[in-house]
């Protein structure tokens, strides 16, 4: 049982590392854009910066969904594996 949980943890980490790396990068850019816009009126912010901020926010939302999706898949796979292992032990 402990081995299966360890395997699940390792599988989750492997599946989530690229998503977390992308989120870190996007969060950094999001913070940079917000900082650049501090103290400015809306009409003083270049449209390209507004568009980029909007794009970064959409990508962050997508990455959050990806993170949730990957977690769900890994957990579901490990749950199935545990159920099959439990059935084999019963036999």
C-alpha positions in Angstrom: 0.0 0.0 0.0 2.8 2.4 0.9 4.6 1.7 -2.3 1.4 2.5 -4.3 1.1 5.8 -2.5 4.7 6.6 -3.1 4.3 5.7 -6.8 1.2 7.9 -6.9 3.1 10.8 -5.3 6.0 10.4 -7.8 3.6 10.2 -10.8 1.8 13.3 -9.6 5.1 15.2 -9.3 6.3 14.1 -12.7 3.0 15.0 -14.4 2.7 18.4 -12.6 6.3 19.7 -12.8 6.0 21.2 -16.3 2.7 22.8 -15.5 4.0 24.3 -12.3 7.1 25.6 -14.1 4.9 27.3 -16.7 2.7 28.7 -13.9 5.8 30.1 -12.2 6.9 31.8 -15.4 3.4 33.2 -16.1 3.1 34.5 -12.5 6.4 36.2 -12.8 5.4 37.9 -16.0 1.9 38.8 -14.5 3.6 40.5 -11.6 6.0 42.4 -13.9 3.1 43.7 -16.0 1.1 44.7 -13.0 4.1 46.5 -11.5 4.7 48.3 -14.8 1.1 49.5 -14.7 1.0 50.7 -11.1 0.2 54.4 -10.8 -0.8 54.7 -14.4 -4.2 55.7 -15.7 -5.9 53.2 -18.0 -5.3 55.5 -21.0 -1.5 55.7 -20.2 -1.0 52.0 -20.5 -0.1 50.8 -24.0 -2.7 48.5 -25.6 0.0 45.9 -26.2 0.7 45.7 -22.4 -3.1 45.4 -21.7 -3.4 42.7 -24.3 -0.4 40.8 -22.9 -1.7 41.0 -19.4 -5.1 39.7 -20.6 -3.3 36.9 -22.4 -1.1 36.0 -19.4 -4.2 35.8 -17.2 -6.0 33.5 -19.7 -2.9 31.3 -19.8 -2.8 31.1 -16.0 -6.4 30.1 -15.9 -5.7 27.4 -18.5 -2.7 26.1 -16.5 -4.8 25.9 -13.3 -7.3 23.8 -15.2 -4.5 21.7 -16.6 -3.1 21.2 -13.1 -6.5 20.1 -11.9 -7.0 17.8 -14.9 -3.6 16.1 -14.4 -4.2 15.7 -10.7 -7.5 14.1 -11.4 -6.1 11.7 -14.0 -3.2 10.6 -11.8 -5.4 10.1 -8.8 -8.0 8.2 -10.9 -5.3 5.9 -12.3 -3.9 5.2 -8.9 -7.3 4.6 -7.4 -8.0 2.1 -10.2 -4.6 0.5 -9.5 -5.4 0.2 -5.8 -8.8 -1.3 -6.5 -7.2 -3.9 -8.8 -4.5 -4.7 -6.2 -7.2 -5.0 -3.5 -9.1 -7.5 -5.7 -6.0 -9.5 -6.3 -5.3 -9.7 -2.6 -8.9 -10.9 -2.0 -8.4 -13.8 -4.4 
